[in-house]
């Protein structure tokens, strides 16, 4: 009998922890586990009842599809009715790793896992604990990020505990994750491979393998009614409790100009004069220029890899300091900076102050 209101919390280094988690998954329960991107909230992907528990635990809309995690590339053929040549090339180049591919699904994959779509999202994680759990359980694991819906994704087991204690059966603590933002998602069912969610695997990396790759137009549409083709395509996502706004230079997006710094400082002074708490998300290069009590560092210098690793933890830190208003610098480009900006824009509900 699974515990329903008492989350088991164990380190993956503890003897038997992976085996215990695997049994929970086989019995239809929920386990949070580390991947190289963020912590995932796992259930048996081919068990509709188990998948529905994920939506309930997260408070996640049922039309938001889940990603199925596998431990063997050949398992794609058990889940997908068609595997295009471009997908085979990308699997060979980037699996295991932070890349999710969209395929037309077989009947074996329940609609409860795919959000009612005729496609299935699949990835093969590179994290050793994730791979061990998939293999030990003997099931394909459907796993979105292990946070309540809309909140910043968890990059440490403590973040999972904040959101999921008492809602799920077990948390496996594998330490801090390496990448910090969710996998890149590519739709391979379209005539041209299409990025539905940017991530660590960038457009240029994909194009080096398969030629032309496009961004889905829905990434740039500010419409909460758009039905998501993949996780993370909803209008607002990854959000802290306070109101987050991005301050961006109109002439040089992604660059922290004097006008960006002056605008943030003026906004901070205005809020603090009213007794409101403010936090500023900044990099080490610019942080000394801000006049705010709560400066939260995204990186010690201006390194996108570190920013990605720290982003969600920084958004959660904003909640810990009780920030009513949060202001962030912007990032840009088709590479990792673009993926970071994608997450910030979602977290801010598309609030961007152009200066």
N, C-alpha and C positions, 0 to 999 in steps of 0.2 A: 504494500500500500504506500503510495507516494504521499509525502508531507505536502499539505496544501497551503499552510500559512506560516511555514518556518523554513526559510531558505537555507540550504546547506551551503557553506562557504569553505572551499578547500583550495589549497595550492596544488597545482599540477605536479609538483615535486613530491607530494605525499603519496605513499604507497597505496595503490588501489584507487586513487582519485579518478583517473581516466576510466577505469573499469566501472566504477560506481556511476559515473556520468553516462557511460554508454548504456547501462541497464535502464536508467531513467528514460533515455531517448527511445529505447526499444519498447518500453511500457507506455509510450505516448506522452511523456512528460517534457518539461522545458529545462534546458541547460544553457547558461551563458558561458561562453568560452572565448579565449583569445584567438585572434587572427593577426596577420601582419598589418592589417589596415586599422580596424577598430574591433572592439569586442562584439561578438554576434550572439543573438538569442536563438538557440537552435531547437528544432523539433523534427520529427520524421517527416520528410518532405512528401512522402507518398501516403501519409495518413491525414485525411481531411480534418478529423477531429483534433489532431495534434496541432496542425497548422492554424486552426481557428483559435487555439489557446494563445498563440503568439499575438494575434490581433487583439485579443482581450487583455492580455498582460500589458501591451504597449499602449492600448487605447488608439490603435492604428486603424485608419479607414480600410475597409475590406477590399476596396478597389486598388490598393497599393500593392503591387506584386512583391513576392519574396524571392530571394536568390537561393538557388539550390547549390550546395557545396558538395563536391565529389573528391575522391582521392585517387582516381585513375582516369586518365584521358579517355579511355575506351568506354567509360560509363556514359559519356555524352550520347552514344548511340542507343542507349537504353531509354534516354529521356527525350531525345530530339528525333522528329520524323524526317528532317533533312539537315545535313551538315555541309554547308557550302564550302567550296575550295578556300575562300578567304578565311573562313573560320578555322579550317585545318592548319593553315599557315600561322594564324595568330596563336592558336593553341600550342603549336610547336615552339613558337618564339617566346611566349610569355607565361605559359603554364608550367609548373605551379607559380602563381603570382597574383598581383592585384588587378586582374582583368576579368570582367564578367562579359559573357557573350550571350546574345539573345538568339534563340532558335525557335522554329515552329515545333510545337510540342507533340508528344505522343499521348494517347488516351490514358496511359498509366499515370500521368501527372495530373492530379486533381485541380479543378478550377480554384479551390480554396487556397492553393499554393501560388497560383499565377494571377490572382486578383481578377479572375474571370476572363483573362486573355487567352488567345489561342497560341501564345508563345510562352517559352520558359527561359528564365535567366539562369545561367550556370557558370560557376567558377570553381577553380581548383586552387585552394589556398596554399601558401608556402610555409605557414607557421607550423612547426613540428607538432605542437599540441593539438591544433585543429586537425591535422592529418591523422594523428594517432586516434583521436576521438571518432572520426569518420570510419576509419578502418575497424576499430574495436567494436563500435556499435553495429556495424554491418548495414547501416541505413544511409540514404542520402539525406543531408541535413539542410533543411530550409532555415535560413538565418538572416534576418535584418539586423540592424544595430541594436544592442541590448540596452535601450533607453526608452523612457516613455515618449510617445509620439510627439514630435516637434521640438524636443529638447536636444541639446548638444550630444552628439554621439560619444560613447564612453571609450576612452583610450587607456583606462586602468580599471582593475576590478572594483576599486573603491567607488568609481563613478557608477558602475552597474548596481552596487549595493544601495547607493543613494536613491535610485529610481525603482529598483526591482525587488527589494527585500520584501518577502511575504507574498510576492506575485508569482514567483517561479520556484522550481524545485531545487536548483543548484547553481552555484557560481564557481567556475574554475578560474583560479587566479594564476595567470601565467606571466605576471609582471606587466610593465608598460609595453605598449605596442611600438612597432618600428616606424610605420609610415604616418598614421594619425588621421588620414582622411580615407573615405570609402573608395572602393575599387572603381576604376574606369569601366563604364558600361558601353558596349558597342553592339548595335543591332546588325546582325549579319543576314537578316531576312530581306533587307532592302537591296536595290540594284547596286548602290554604293554603300560600303560599310559606314554606319552613322553613329556618332558619339551621342548617347543619351544622357550620360553623366561624365564629366571630365574627372580625371584622377591622376595618380602617379604615373601611369602609362599614358604618355602624352600623344597628341595628334601626330607630331613629327616621328615619334617612335613607331606608331602604327603605320604611317605612310611609308616608312623605310622598309616595311615588310609587304604591304599589299597595294601600294600606290595611293590613289585618291581616297581620302576619308573626309566625310562631312560632319558638321555639327547639326543636331536636330533643331529645327526652328522653335520648338516648344521651349528650349532652354532660354529663349529671349522673349517669350510671351509672358506678360504679367497678368495671367488669368487663372484664378484658383479653380475654375470649373473645368479646365482642361484635364481629361482623363490621363493619368500617368501611364506611360509605356514601361517605365522602369522605376525602381526605388529612388527617392530623392528628387522627383520631378514636380512635387507639389509646390505651391506658391511660397508657403512659409515652412521652414524646417530648421533644425539645429539651433533654435532660438534660446537665448538666456531669458530670465524673468524681466530684466530691465529693458527699456527701449533702446535698441541698437541702431545707430546711424553710421553710414560710411561717408567720410569727407574726402572728396576727390577733386583733383585739379582738372579743370575743364580743358586746358590747353595741353597738359601732359599727364594723362591718366596713368595711375600706377606710380607716379613720382611724388614724393613728399616735398611740396614747394613751401615757400614762406607763407603764401596765402592759406594753405592747408593748416599749417601750424597756428597761424594767427586766428583762423576761424575756430579751431578746436579750443584754443585757450580762451577765446571770448565766450564760447558756449559754456565751458567749464565754470568760468567766473560768474556767469549769469545764473546758472543752476545753483552753485554753492551759495550765492547771495540769498537764495530762497530757502536755504537749508536742505537742498536736495543732494543726494549722494551721486557722484559721477565717477566713472572709470574711463581710462583711455587705453586702447590697445595700440601698442607701438613696438618698433624694433629698437635694439640697443643703440643704433646710430642716431636716432631722433628722440629717444625718450627723455634726455636731459633738457630738451627744448619745451617740454609741456609743463604747465603750471597746474598740476592736479595731484591730489593726495593719493589717488589710486592709479598708479601707472602699472599696467600689466604687460610684461614683456612677451612678445611673440617670438623673438629671437634675440640673441646677444648682439648680432650684427644685422645684416639684411639678407639672410639666407633662407630661401623658400623652403628647403627641406626641413629646417628647424621650425619654421612657421607652421608648416603642415602638421608636424608632430605635436606642437603645443596648442594649436588653435582651439580645439574643443575643450581642453583643460583650462585654457584662458577664459573661455566663455563661461565655464562653470565657476571659475574664480570670481568673475563679476557678480555672480549670485552670492558667493560666500562673503563678499565685502558689502553686499546689500545695495549695489548700484541701481539707482532709479533710471539713470541715463548712461549710455555707453557710446563712445565715439572711437571709430577705428580708421586708421590709414587704409588706403586702397592698394590693390595689386592688379597686375594686368598681364595679358599675353595668352597665347595658345598653349603654353607649357604649364608647369606646375603652378605658377602664379595665377593663371587663369582658373585652375581648379580651386585654389584657395579663395579667389574672388567669388566664384560660383557659390561656395558655402557661405561666405560672408553676406552676399546679397540675399540668399534664402533666409539666413538668420536675422537679417535686418528687415525682412518683409519688403525688400526693394526700396528701402529708405536710403537714398544717396543724395548728399548735399554737394552740389557742384559749385566750385569756387574758382 
